[in-house]
Amino acid sequence: MEATINEKAMKAIGTYLERRGFEILESGWAHGTDGVDFIAREDGDLVFVVAEITEDRGDGFPEEKVDRAALEKAATAYLAKSDGNADCAIRFDFVSMLVIRDSRAFLRHHRNCLSEA
């Protein structure tokens, strides 16, 4: 069975994160209706990553919208269920991917996307 474009894109995003030194702890993690595409460690930080993927239709990158409340609820649920993550910084990242064709895509990575700065 061949993977869908969305599945290939999520795998590519995971590979991108790993190549940049992220240790992927979870992928596709959900708690109720709140979910996170990747939970990873980077330099001691616990990073919750949301990914948005779209195929190129001439509109550019996907809209970069992040539901702060849902992300924070998912992070709280993850921390409540996991051991060893209590004493670390928490960060939320957003990765958007614009798929040009089967083997081409643009990727943007916004670190600390909930920061006010």
Secondary structure as the mmCIF struct_conf table of DSSP 4:
data_model
#
loop_
_struct_conf.conf_type_id
_struct_conf.id
_struct_conf.beg_label_comp_id
_struct_conf.beg_label_asym_id
_struct_conf.beg_label_seq_id
_struct_conf.end_label_comp_id
_struct_conf.end_label_asym_id
_struct_conf.end_label_seq_id
HELX_LH_PP_P HELX_LH_PP_P1 GLU A 2 THR A 4
HELX_RH_AL_P HELX_RH_AL_P1 ILE A 5 ARG A 19
TURN_TY1_P TURN_TY1_P1 ARG A 20 GLY A 21
STRN STRN1 GLU A 23 HIS A 31
TURN_TY1_P TURN_TY1_P2 GLY A 32 THR A 33
STRN STRN2 ASP A 34 GLU A 42
TURN_TY1_P TURN_TY1_P3 ASP A 43 GLY A 44
STRN STRN3 ASP A 45 GLU A 55
BEND BEND1 ARG A 57 ASP A 59
BEND BEND2 PHE A 61 PHE A 61
HELX_LH_PP_P HELX_LH_PP_P2 PRO A 62 GLU A 63
HELX_RH_AL_P HELX_RH_AL_P2 ARG A 68 LYS A 81
BEND BEND3 ASP A 83 GLY A 84
BEND BEND4 ALA A 86 CYS A 88
STRN STRN4 ILE A 90 ARG A 101
TURN_TY1_P TURN_TY1_P4 ASP A 102 SER A 103
STRN STRN5 ARG A 104 HIS A 110
TURN_TY1_P TURN_TY1_P5 ARG A 111 LEU A 114
#
